[in-house]
């Protein structure tokens, strides 16, 4: 990869920074000079189309937690990434198939075959992560409480305080029930968020294993 240079203060205006502002620049052995206001991503530091796209996909996996706050959103993001990885692998296989038979066993042919296989394995590992979880609802909280919502029929006369009516007692019971229900729902949502973060961490631990 090329050396990345940091300029603390530009001597004059350029396409990314005004005079006095900081910026980064780098250049390849064969190619022009590149400038950036922010540190370049790894995918920007290669002229290989395959490596640039592969690293960009890894960068997107690393950013999954920034946008996905539900398993539904996370599934959609991961499916999109997997589709692009498949496409990248299929392109390598197509290049290999388009080579003369005599060159398919050459180092270049083996590289293409290895990259195609590695992309397939990459997708397989990503798809093994369990993302089939639904956001908890009030119905889930009711089921988890394992108690029925109080009704007038559940008010026992022995539970009434002096001068208390059954309706008054029911109102107290309903208030307590609603508080327990809200607490259970919050507990389920916290568990859901923890499981989401665990899934994101697991996904971010999966990377491309080819050349």
C-alpha positions as CSV (number, residue, x, y, z in Angstrom):
1,X,0.0,0.0,0.0
2,X,1.2,3.6,-0.6
3,X,2.5,5.8,2.1
4,X,-0.1,8.2,3.5
5,X,1.1,11.7,4.2
6,X,-0.5,14.1,6.6
7,X,-0.3,17.9,5.9
8,X,-1.0,19.9,9.0
9,X,-1.7,23.2,7.0
10,X,-2.2,23.5,3.3
11,X,0.1,26.0,1.6
12,X,-2.7,26.9,-0.7
13,X,-6.3,25.9,-1.6
14,X,-6.7,22.4,-3.1
15,X,-9.6,20.3,-4.0
16,X,-10.2,19.0,-0.4
17,X,-8.8,21.7,1.8
18,X,-8.5,25.5,2.0
19,X,-5.2,27.2,2.8
20,X,-4.2,26.5,6.4
21,X,-6.4,23.4,6.7
22,X,-5.1,19.9,7.2
23,X,-5.4,17.1,4.7
24,X,-4.0,13.7,3.7
25,X,-2.5,12.7,0.4
26,X,-1.0,9.6,-1.2
27,X,-0.1,8.3,-4.6
28,X,0.5,5.0,-6.3
29,X,3.5,4.0,-8.3
30,X,1.4,4.1,-11.4
31,X,-1.3,6.7,-11.0
32,X,-2.1,10.2,-9.9
33,X,-2.0,11.9,-6.5
34,X,-5.0,11.4,-4.2
35,X,-6.2,13.9,-1.5
36,X,-8.6,13.4,1.3
37,X,-9.8,15.6,4.2
38,X,-10.0,12.5,6.4
39,X,-7.7,9.5,6.8
40,X,-8.1,7.2,3.8
41,X,-9.9,3.9,4.3
42,X,-8.0,0.7,3.5
43,X,-10.2,0.3,0.4
44,X,-8.8,3.6,-0.9
45,X,-5.2,2.4,-0.7
46,X,-5.2,-0.2,-3.4
47,X,-5.5,-0.1,-7.2
48,X,-6.9,-3.7,-7.2
49,X,-10.6,-3.6,-8.0
50,X,-11.1,-6.9,-6.2
51,X,-9.2,-5.9,-3.1
52,X,-10.8,-2.4,-3.0
53,X,-14.3,-3.9,-3.1
54,X,-13.5,-6.7,-0.7
55,X,-12.1,-4.2,1.9
56,X,-15.0,-1.8,1.3
57,X,-17.4,-4.7,2.2
58,X,-15.4,-5.3,5.4
59,X,-15.7,-1.6,6.2
60,X,-19.4,-1.8,5.8
61,X,-19.6,-4.8,8.1
62,X,-17.6,-2.8,10.6
63,X,-20.2,0.0,10.4
64,X,-23.3,-2.3,10.9
65,X,-24.0,-1.1,14.4
66,X,-24.1,2.6,13.3
67,X,-27.4,2.3,11.5
68,X,-29.1,-1.0,12.5
69,X,-31.1,-0.7,15.7
70,X,-33.4,-3.7,15.0
71,X,-32.8,-7.3,13.8
72,X,-35.0,-6.5,10.8
73,X,-32.8,-3.6,9.7
74,X,-29.6,-5.7,10.4
75,X,-30.9,-8.6,8.3
76,X,-31.6,-6.2,5.4
77,X,-28.0,-4.7,5.7
78,X,-26.4,-8.1,5.9
79,X,-28.4,-9.5,3.0
80,X,-27.3,-6.6,0.8
81,X,-23.7,-7.2,1.8
82,X,-23.9,-10.9,1.1
83,X,-25.4,-10.3,-2.3
84,X,-22.5,-8.0,-3.2
85,X,-20.0,-10.6,-1.9
86,X,-21.6,-13.3,-4.0
87,X,-21.4,-11.0,-7.1
88,X,-17.7,-10.4,-6.4
89,X,-17.0,-14.1,-6.1
90,X,-19.0,-14.9,-9.3
91,X,-17.0,-12.3,-11.2
92,X,-13.8,-14.0,-10.2
93,X,-15.2,-17.4,-11.3
94,X,-16.3,-15.8,-14.6
95,X,-12.8,-14.4,-15.2
96,X,-11.4,-17.9,-14.5
97,X,-13.7,-19.6,-16.9
98,X,-12.9,-17.1,-19.6
99,X,-9.2,-17.9,-19.3
100,X,-7.7,-20.5,-21.7
101,X,-7.6,-24.0,-20.2
102,X,-3.8,-23.9,-20.2
103,X,-3.8,-20.8,-18.0
104,X,-6.5,-21.9,-15.5
105,X,-3.9,-23.8,-13.5
106,X,-1.5,-20.9,-13.5
107,X,-0.9,-18.7,-10.4
108,X,-3.4,-16.2,-11.7
109,X,-6.0,-18.9,-12.3
110,X,-5.4,-20.3,-8.8
111,X,-5.8,-16.9,-7.3
112,X,-9.1,-16.3,-9.0
113,X,-10.3,-19.7,-8.0
114,X,-9.2,-19.1,-4.4
115,X,-10.9,-15.7,-4.3
116,X,-14.2,-17.1,-5.6
117,X,-14.1,-19.9,-3.0
118,X,-13.2,-17.5,-0.2
119,X,-16.1,-15.2,-1.1
120,X,-18.5,-18.2,-1.0
121,X,-17.2,-19.2,2.5
122,X,-17.4,-15.6,3.6
123,X,-21.1,-15.5,2.7
124,X,-21.7,-18.8,4.4
125,X,-20.3,-17.7,7.7
126,X,-22.2,-14.4,7.7
127,X,-25.5,-16.2,6.9
128,X,-24.9,-18.6,9.8
129,X,-25.4,-15.8,12.3
130,X,-28.9,-16.0,13.8
131,X,-30.7,-12.8,12.9
132,X,-34.2,-14.2,13.1
133,X,-35.4,-12.3,16.2
134,X,-38.4,-10.1,16.5
135,X,-38.7,-6.9,18.5
136,X,-40.6,-7.6,21.7
137,X,-44.2,-6.4,21.9
138,X,-46.7,-5.9,24.7
139,X,-48.2,-9.3,24.0
140,X,-44.7,-10.8,24.5
141,X,-44.5,-9.1,27.9
142,X,-48.0,-10.3,28.9
143,X,-47.0,-13.9,28.0
144,X,-43.7,-13.5,29.9
145,X,-45.5,-12.2,33.1
146,X,-47.6,-15.4,33.2
147,X,-50.4,-13.6,35.1
148,X,-53.8,-12.6,33.7
149,X,-54.9,-9.0,33.5
150,X,-57.1,-8.4,36.5
151,X,-60.9,-8.1,36.0
152,X,-63.8,-7.4,38.3
153,X,-64.2,-11.2,38.6
154,X,-60.7,-11.6,40.0
155,X,-61.3,-9.2,42.9
156,X,-61.8,-11.3,46.1
157,X,-64.0,-9.8,48.8
158,X,-61.5,-10.8,51.4
159,X,-58.9,-8.5,49.7
160,X,-61.0,-5.4,50.1
161,X,-60.0,-2.9,52.7
162,X,-62.5,-1.1,54.9
163,X,-65.0,0.9,52.9
164,X,-63.2,-0.2,49.7
165,X,-65.4,-1.2,46.7
166,X,-64.5,-3.9,44.3
167,X,-64.1,-1.3,41.5
168,X,-61.7,0.6,43.7
169,X,-59.7,-2.5,44.4
170,X,-59.7,-3.4,40.7
171,X,-58.3,0.0,39.8
172,X,-55.4,-0.6,42.2
173,X,-54.8,-4.1,40.8
174,X,-54.8,-2.8,37.2
175,X,-52.4,-0.1,38.1
176,X,-50.0,-2.6,39.6
177,X,-50.4,-4.9,36.6
178,X,-49.7,-2.1,34.1
179,X,-46.5,-1.2,36.1
180,X,-45.3,-4.8,36.1
181,X,-46.2,-5.1,32.4
182,X,-44.2,-2.0,31.5
183,X,-41.2,-3.2,33.6
184,X,-41.3,-6.6,31.9
185,X,-41.5,-5.0,28.4
186,X,-38.5,-2.8,29.2
187,X,-36.6,-5.9,30.4
188,X,-37.4,-7.8,27.2
189,X,-36.3,-4.7,25.1
190,X,-33.0,-4.6,27.0
191,X,-32.5,-8.3,26.3
192,X,-33.3,-7.7,22.6
193,X,-30.8,-4.8,22.4
194,X,-28.1,-7.0,24.1
195,X,-28.8,-9.8,21.6
196,X,-28.6,-7.3,18.7
197,X,-25.2,-6.1,19.9
198,X,-24.0,-9.7,20.3
199,X,-25.1,-10.5,16.7
200,X,-23.3,-7.3,15.4
201,X,-20.1,-8.3,17.2
202,X,-20.3,-11.8,15.8
203,X,-20.8,-10.5,12.3
204,X,-17.9,-8.0,12.7
205,X,-15.7,-10.9,13.7
206,X,-16.2,-12.6,10.4
207,X,-13.8,-11.5,7.6
208,X,-12.6,-12.5,4.2
209,X,-10.0,-15.2,4.4
210,X,-8.6,-15.3,0.9
211,X,-5.7,-13.5,-0.9
